[in-house]
Amino acid sequence: MDRYTVIFVTDQRQQYIGDYLPGRCKEGSVRDLANLIRNAGRVILPTPVLKIDKLQDIRSVVRENLMINREEGMIPQLTVFGGKFSEEWRQFLEKYEIRYVDFMDEEQVTLENACVTAEAAIAELLFHSRYSIRNEKYIVTGYGRCAKEIAARIALLGGRVTVLARSVRDRKAAKTDGHNAADFSYAPEEAYGTRGVINTVPAMVITESMIREMHKDTVIIDIASKPGGTDKKATAKYEIPVIEALGLPGIYTPKSSAKILADSVIRHTLPEDVRKEDKSWIFQIII
């Protein structure tokens, strides 16, 4: 029996994953979903997996037939891929002993994803700003993977970067990397004169005290997970534009982002299975 690969297409990134996997791509029908899942060797859910949770009917069909697939034991190497599995999804997969891979738990994926996210965040900044980056001041909040890549790229373009971070260790790291760094308690004075702010912190860190010091043509790009880290009432009050920029890799660099995920799928597939699947079908389910 062929080991089908089933990919749920929710954006361009998911659409292009199949181009980088061994096999022949074909558009699948939601009507055939139950049969496809029962005979799948690999199921690639959206990133984040939350996207499929919003479609209760499809989610139910997927789960029911994953269980049947596993119980019948037709595909011993059945693997479910996705990004940011909820605890409830993890419990379900572990209960039925279904192997799964969370892309966002993989070091290589998160590192490469941070790089393409940084490029996209800067593209978003330039699109909405009235200024170039060279010789201008920009603030990056936090100093995790994405923030580091964003700060590094702004600096390479000639911008002056100030990193706002609570952690002493993060501030030291930012200074070591050649940036200015300050605690959030200094955010209001740092905000004065900045041309743009890129927020990566999923907590309320861009507050009114900081926003009221910004010039009206300052742009805030908030890439943090919902609800973000910006006081929207304050930005409206002071007429500061704020752009909630989620899912940037899938928007700006869908092919590069798809290859990152496809490479992860291949890393978690046995070499002999990759060879066998050169002629197998990859079904793309558009939802």
Sequence and secondary structure as in RCSB ss.txt:
>XXXX:A:sequence
MDRYTVIFVTDQRQQYIGDYLPGRCKEGSVRDLANLIRNAGRVILPTPVLKIDKLQDIRSVVRENLMINREEGMI
PQLTVFGGKFSEEWRQFLEKYEIRYVDFMDEEQVTLENACVTAEAAIAELLFHSRYSIRNEKYIVTGYGRCAKEI
AARIALLGGRVTVLARSVRDRKAAKTDGHNAADFSYAPEEAYGTRGVINTVPAMVITESMIREMHKDTVIIDIAS
KPGGTDKKATAKYEIPVIEALGLPGIYTPKSSAKILADSVIRHTLPEDVRKEDKSWIFQIII
>XXXX:A:secstr
   EEEEEESSHHHHHHGGGSSSEEEEE GGGHHHHHHTEEEEE  SSTHHHHT HHHHHHHHHHHHHHHHHTS 
TT EEEESS  HHHHHHHHHTT EEEEGGG HHHHHHHHHHHHHHHHHHHHHH SS STT EEEEE  SHHHHHH
HHHHHHTT EEEEE S HHHHHHHHHTT EEE GGGHHHHHTT SEEEE  SSS B HHHHTTS TT EEEE SS
TT SB HHHHHHTT  EEE  SHHHHH HHHHHHHHHHHHHHTS HHHHHHGGGSEEEEEE 
